[in-house]
Amino acid sequence: MVICLAIVAAGVAIRQADRWWFSPRRGRREPTTLRDIRALQRERANNVTPALLLAGHWWELVGWFLIAAHGGPLGWTAAAIAGAVKLRHLQEISHFAVHGVLTRTGRAGAALCEAAVHVPLGFVPVPVRRRRHVREHHPNATVAGVDPNLRELHAAGLCTGVTRPRFLRALVFPLTPAGAAATVRGIADNILASKARWWRLSGFAAVPVATAAALGWQAALFGWIVPRLLLYPQLAWMSLLVEHRWWDAESVDGPPAAVEAARCLRLYPDSAAAALLARGTWLPYGDLYHYAHSAHPAVRWNYLPLLEKHTLGTPAYTPDALLLSESAVVRHHFRALTRADRATPPQPAPERSRGRRERHRGPVSPTG
């Protein structure tokens, strides 16, 4: 078990190279303007440290596979939870590749993420995800009938006039039989819709098959299959829920910051401990700073806290909890849905805002 934990620690160490290289506090005064942040990001852009970042996460996964193989029920549980968190991290890293800011060149970022994320996780090809992400969601976030993310929420039962029991079931939709079936269908659609379907199918099956052959069925089941089909989709679903004021977003004109401030939210603004936990698990790599990302999607995650601190501030809705407080996100959503018949639905953002963000993270086919 010591060796397994050492492998996990080595993976953590490997991925710190990217964090250190892009750190805004390394070797200079902290940038405080958007122009300076973009200049620093361009200066440090490279294709090596992102590869190490992805390799580090996969090396950690190997350690958790070993823990699942040799740790008994406790190891199975730990590996399943850690595996789900690793998949969330991989999803978010690839999300920034879709925006073209993971590596120095977009082609390198796409190739890295196809090999290390999209193929093994059963995602759509990167160009398809980019279309859905950048063109369909970003300019139309929260717009009924247009935003693909909002369609996923509606399909799970989060609609106007929802009852409390149905609302509560929808919060854990990926863990329900219907949600698990939707996840499997989504993976199958992602693979079979591709022109390279047999190659992508082989790549998707390679991880569990190789893991089972080398380490046993426990490693494959608890280290990969349970996280990929159940736990990771639930973490992604929770992340989707806290991206926007989905059912009471305001429609405003103005610069990107104003448009996004009217439809985004910022979770845990006053709790450093809760924010740190979220950033390490279900809201990694800038996902906690969704408002800053939505306003400036070409900025890498390393610099989103600086944008919030120095140029943007926070949106109007800054809940202090996901579940258990008066301002909690789920309570806010439930109130918005039960009074949505009296609300004015958001309209598409002005054309000038096209090309900004999506984070398609539903349980069927995460693309953000």
Buried (B, 14 or more C-beta within 10 A) or exposed (E): EEEBEEBBEBBEEBBEBBEEBBBBEEEEEEBBEBEBBBEBBEEBBBBEBBBBBBBBBBBBBBBBBBBBBBBEEEBBBBBBBBBBBBBBBBBBBBBBBBBBBBBBEBEBBBBBBBEBBBBBBBBBBBEBBBBBBBBBBBBBBBBBEBBBBBBBBBBBBBBBEBEEEEBEBBBEBBBBEBBBEBBBEBBBBBBEEBEEEEEBBEBBEEBBEEBBEEBBBBBBBBBBBBBBBBBBBBBBBBBBBBBBBBBBBBBBEEEBBEBBBBBBBBBBBEEEEBBEEBBEBBBBBBBBBBBBBBBBBBBBBBBBBBBBEBBBBBBEBBBBBBEEEEEBBBBBBBEBBBEBEEBEBBEBBEEEBEEBBBBBBBBBBBBB
